[in-house]
């Protein structure tokens, strides 16, 4: 059985890697075809993929890169540089720095959004705790004074 061979060899089947990374088997195959892996995936005697611990670590990083909005083309370029070996660390660093800038900008925008939401929640809580009626964000008409 291929899975038993893979485990005895220290490798993991595609299903096991899917479970560990949260990626689907289809996505793992797509990532391999698209050149997004940092190393070639070995095959067992039956031609089934056998993943190493390094492959799983790389794929886990890819999941985080994607969650942070890194385009697949950037992941592919980074994977290519890793496959090429040492000597291109400056280019790898620049790719990561560029994405770091992008994520930092996203975080700043999200913090601004969260600040607004926090202020709205606090305003509604004060409004409801005070037993007030009407929209807390609209100026309420003042009662006319007698004359």
Secondary structure, DSSP 8 states (H G I E B T S, - for coil): -HHHHHHHTT-B-HHHHHHHHS--HHHHHHHHHTT-SSS--EE-TTS-EEB-HHHHHHHHHHHHHHHTT--HHHHHHHHHHHHH-TT-HHHHHHHHHHHHHHHHHHHHHHHHHHHHHHHHHHHHHHHHHTT--S-TTS---------
